Amino acid sequence: MADEGDVLTDLNTPSSGNGADNRPTAGFITQYIKDLSVENPNAPQCFQWNEQPQLDVQVNIASEKVSDEVHEVTLKVTCAAKTSQGSLYLIDLDYCGLMGMRNLPDEHAHAFLFAEAPRILFPFARRVIADASRDAGFPPLMLDPMDFGALYQQQLAARAQERQQGEGSPPAGEA
C-alpha cells in the first residue's frame, strides 16, 4: 500500500514486475476556490433598472508547478454585467485544482493541464458563479458549457501559424 503522506496515493501501484513505477499517470487531487470577489456597486438603485444588461465573460487558464508531480491549474473567470445606467455586478473567480502527473511526456502533460483539467474544473466554477450572481440579488448566471479541448487545439494552431509567419520575415530591427 502507498504511503499515507503521498498525494498521489491512488497512482502508486507499480505496473511492472520489478516494482518500477514507469506507467504514465495523471490524476485529480483536489479542487478549491482560491479567490472570489463579488461586487454589487450600485445596489439598491440597480434593482430598479429595467434595461437588459450587457454581459462580458472572460475565461483564462494558468498552471503553476507545485512539485515535480503536482501542478496547480487555475481557471480564472471574470463576469461583468453593465447597463447604460451603470454596473450591476462584477464577479472574479479563481477556481483551482491540484493535478498529479507522473511519467507523462511533456506534450501530454501540457494538454492535460490546459485542456482536460479546465474541463473537469469548469462545472464547479460555473456553479460558484451562478450562486454568486444569485446571492448578489440577480438571476443566476448560467455560463454556457465550453469545449476546452477545441480551444486548446485552436491555441496550438494559432501559435504554430505565428511561428511560421515569424520564420518568413526578418526579426524586428533587422533588414
C-alpha positions as CSV (number, residue, x, y, z in Angstrom):
1,M,0.0,0.0,0.0
2,A,1.1,3.6,-0.7
3,D,2.5,5.9,2.0
4,E,-0.3,7.9,3.6
5,G,1.6,11.2,3.1
6,D,1.9,10.7,-0.7
7,V,-0.7,12.9,-2.5
8,L,-0.7,10.5,-5.4
9,T,-1.7,7.5,-3.3
10,D,-4.1,6.1,-5.9
11,L,-1.4,6.3,-8.6
12,N,1.3,4.4,-6.7
13,T,0.6,0.9,-7.9
14,P,3.7,-0.5,-9.6
15,S,3.0,-1.5,-13.2
16,S,5.9,-3.8,-13.8
17,G,7.2,-6.9,-12.1
18,N,10.4,-5.2,-10.8
19,G,8.4,-2.7,-8.8
20,A,9.3,0.3,-11.0
21,D,6.6,2.8,-11.5
22,N,7.1,3.9,-15.1
23,R,3.5,3.9,-16.3
24,P,2.1,7.4,-17.4
25,T,-0.5,8.5,-14.9
26,A,-2.5,11.7,-14.3
27,G,-5.0,12.3,-11.6
28,F,-7.1,14.9,-9.8
29,I,-6.1,15.5,-6.2
30,T,-8.4,18.3,-5.0
31,Q,-10.2,21.5,-6.1
32,Y,-10.9,24.8,-4.3
33,I,-11.8,28.4,-4.5
34,K,-8.5,30.4,-4.3
35,D,-10.1,33.8,-4.8
36,L,-13.7,35.0,-5.1
37,S,-14.8,38.7,-5.4
38,V,-18.3,39.8,-5.8
39,E,-19.1,43.5,-6.3
40,N,-22.6,45.0,-6.4
41,P,-21.6,48.7,-6.6
42,N,-25.0,50.2,-7.4
43,A,-27.2,48.4,-5.0
44,P,-30.0,49.1,-4.2
45,Q,-30.7,51.5,-7.1
46,C,-29.7,48.9,-9.7
47,F,-32.7,46.7,-8.8
48,Q,-35.0,49.4,-10.2
49,W,-33.3,49.4,-13.6
50,N,-35.2,47.8,-16.4
51,E,-32.6,47.8,-19.1
52,Q,-31.2,44.4,-20.4
53,P,-27.6,44.1,-19.1
54,Q,-24.6,43.6,-21.3
55,L,-22.6,40.6,-20.1
56,D,-18.9,40.3,-20.5
57,V,-17.4,36.9,-19.6
58,Q,-13.6,36.3,-19.7
59,V,-12.0,32.9,-19.0
60,N,-8.3,32.3,-18.6
61,I,-6.3,29.2,-17.7
62,A,-3.0,29.2,-15.8
63,S,-0.8,26.4,-14.5
64,E,1.9,26.5,-11.9
65,K,4.2,23.7,-10.8
66,V,3.9,22.9,-7.1
67,S,6.3,20.0,-7.0
68,D,7.8,17.5,-9.5
69,E,4.5,15.6,-9.6
70,V,1.9,18.2,-8.7
71,H,0.6,21.3,-10.7
72,E,-2.0,23.8,-9.7
73,V,-4.4,24.7,-12.5
74,T,-6.3,27.9,-12.2
75,L,-9.5,28.6,-14.1
76,K,-9.9,32.4,-13.8
77,V,-13.4,33.6,-14.7
78,T,-14.5,37.2,-14.7
79,C,-18.1,38.2,-15.3
80,A,-19.3,41.7,-15.6
81,A,-22.9,42.9,-16.1
82,K,-23.5,46.5,-17.1
83,T,-26.2,48.7,-18.4
84,S,-26.1,52.3,-19.7
85,Q,-27.0,53.4,-16.2
86,G,-24.0,51.7,-14.6
87,S,-22.5,48.4,-13.4
88,L,-24.8,45.7,-12.0
89,Y,-22.2,43.3,-10.7
90,L,-18.6,42.1,-11.2
91,I,-17.6,38.6,-10.2
92,D,-14.0,37.5,-10.2
93,L,-13.3,33.8,-9.5
94,D,-10.0,31.9,-9.3
95,Y,-11.1,28.3,-9.2
96,C,-8.2,25.9,-8.8
97,G,-7.4,22.2,-8.9
98,L,-4.3,20.3,-7.9
99,M,-3.3,17.8,-10.6
100,G,-0.9,14.9,-10.0
101,M,1.1,13.7,-13.0
102,R,3.8,11.1,-13.3
103,N,5.7,9.8,-16.3
104,L,3.8,11.9,-18.8
105,P,5.6,13.2,-21.9
106,D,5.6,17.0,-22.0
107,E,3.1,17.4,-24.8
108,H,0.6,15.1,-23.0
109,A,1.2,16.9,-19.7
110,H,0.6,20.3,-21.3
111,A,-2.6,19.0,-22.9
112,F,-3.8,17.6,-19.6
113,L,-3.1,20.9,-17.7
114,F,-4.6,23.2,-20.3
115,A,-7.5,21.2,-21.8
116,E,-8.5,18.3,-19.6
117,A,-8.1,19.9,-16.1
118,P,-10.1,23.0,-17.1
119,R,-12.8,20.7,-18.4
120,I,-13.0,19.0,-15.1
121,L,-13.0,22.3,-13.1
122,F,-15.5,24.2,-15.2
123,P,-18.8,22.8,-13.9
124,F,-17.8,23.6,-10.4
125,A,-16.7,27.1,-11.2
126,R,-19.9,27.5,-13.2
127,R,-21.9,26.7,-10.0
128,V,-19.9,29.2,-7.9
129,I,-20.6,31.9,-10.5
130,A,-24.3,31.1,-10.6
131,D,-24.5,31.1,-6.8
132,A,-22.6,34.4,-6.5
133,S,-24.8,36.2,-9.0
134,R,-27.9,34.9,-7.3
135,D,-26.6,35.8,-3.9
136,A,-25.9,39.4,-5.2
137,G,-29.6,39.7,-5.9
138,F,-29.7,38.8,-9.6
139,P,-30.9,35.8,-11.6
140,P,-28.2,33.1,-11.5
141,L,-25.7,33.5,-14.3
142,M,-25.5,30.1,-16.0
143,L,-22.4,30.1,-18.2
144,D,-22.6,28.1,-21.4
145,P,-20.5,24.9,-21.5
146,M,-17.1,25.3,-23.0
147,D,-15.1,22.9,-25.2
148,F,-11.6,23.3,-23.7
149,G,-10.2,20.6,-26.0
150,A,-11.2,22.6,-29.1
151,L,-10.0,25.8,-27.6
152,Y,-6.7,24.2,-26.8
153,Q,-6.3,22.9,-30.4
154,Q,-7.1,26.4,-31.7
155,Q,-4.4,27.9,-29.5
156,L,-1.9,25.4,-30.7
157,A,-2.8,26.1,-34.3
158,A,-2.5,29.9,-33.8
159,R,0.9,29.5,-32.2
160,A,2.1,27.3,-35.0
161,Q,0.9,29.9,-37.5
162,E,2.7,32.7,-35.6
163,R,5.9,30.7,-35.6
164,Q,5.6,30.1,-39.4
165,Q,5.0,33.8,-40.1
166,G,7.9,34.7,-37.8
167,E,10.3,32.4,-39.8
168,G,9.3,34.1,-43.1
169,S,10.0,37.7,-42.0
170,P,13.2,39.1,-40.6
171,P,13.3,39.7,-36.8
172,A,12.4,43.2,-35.8
173,G,15.2,45.7,-36.1
174,E,17.0,43.8,-38.9
175,A,16.7,44.4,-42.7
